[in-house]
């Protein structure tokens, strides 16, 4: 079973993403802060990470950089999930080491299509 780490501090977003992933047969690991997400990425080595950009302690860009710098998790796809839709935000996430970028609000009907591009 494929495992996905969701790093998201918004309870409603976490619930919706988790529900969709579990409904599609994926095992879900959750983290509500950047540091917790980093630690879980290092220990759990999930098949995919969904990374919120705006987190309460350190932002998702910095968490992504830490994960990539560790060398341990370089092959894990990281999809940035953000409501930031300003010019350059997608590029910042990709330059930090994210593999892809999904804009909020998340579309429940199409998010699995995007996730499956990186899982299979």
N, C-alpha and C positions, 0 to 999 in steps of 0.2 A: 504494500500500500504506500502510495506517495505521501510525503509529509510536507506540509506548508507551514512556515512560521509567519504569523501576522504580527507586525509591530505597529500598533495603533492605539492611541490614547482615548479616542472617542468611543464611548460605550455603544452607541447606536450603530456606528460604522462597524465596530468589531462584531457585534451580534449579527448584522446582515452578512458580512463577508464570511464569517464562520459558518453560518447556516447554509449559505450557497455551497461552500467548499465541502462540508460534511454531506450535504445532500448529493453531491457528485462523487462520493466515495473516497474523499481525501481525509487523511489524518491531520488535525489542526493543533499547532502549538501557538500559544499566544504570549505577547509581552505588551505592557502598557507604557514602558519607558524605553528610551534609546539604549541605556546601559543594560537593562534587563534583556532587551532584544539582542544586543551584542553578545552577552554571555550565553544566551540560549542558542544563538547561531553557532558559537564556538563548540558548545557541548553536544547539541542535538544534531548538527549538520543536516538540516532539512534539504529537501529536493528543490525548494523554491522559497524565497522570502518576499513578502509583500510589505513594503516599507512606507509608512506615513512619513511625510517630510517635516511636518510641524509637530514636534513632540515636546513634552514638558521639561525634560532635562537637557539633552543634546539633540540637535535636529537630525533628521534622517540622512542628510547629506554627510554629516560627520560620522554617523554610525556606519554608513556604507563605506566611507573611506577607511575606518578602523577595521571593518570586516575584510576589505580587500588587502590592506596592509598586513594583516595577520598571515596571509599566505595559506592558511588552513582552509578557507572557504572561497577561494578564488573561482572555483568552477560552479558555484551555486548561483543560479540566476536571481537577480534582485530586481523586482518591479517597484518603482516609485509610485506611490498613490498620493495625489495631492490636489487640493482645491486651488493651489496657486496656478493661475492660467496666464501669467504674465510672460511677455517675450523673454526668452532666455532661461526660464525655469526648467524646461525640459532638457536643455543643453547642460545646465548645471548638474542636474541629476545624472545624466548620462556620463558627463566628464568625471563625476565622483566615483563611478563604477557601477551605476545601475544599468541593467540590461535592457529595461523598457520603462515606459511611463504611462500610467493610467490616470486620467483626470476624474476628480470627484465633481458632481455626485456620480457614484458608481451605477452603471446600468446593470441590474441583476440579470437581464436577458442576454447580455453580451460579454460579461466579465469572464465567464468560463472559457469562452472562445479565445480570449486574449491569454488567459493563464495557461491553457492547454498548448499554446504555441511554444511555451518555455518548459513545460513538464514532459512532453512526449516527442 
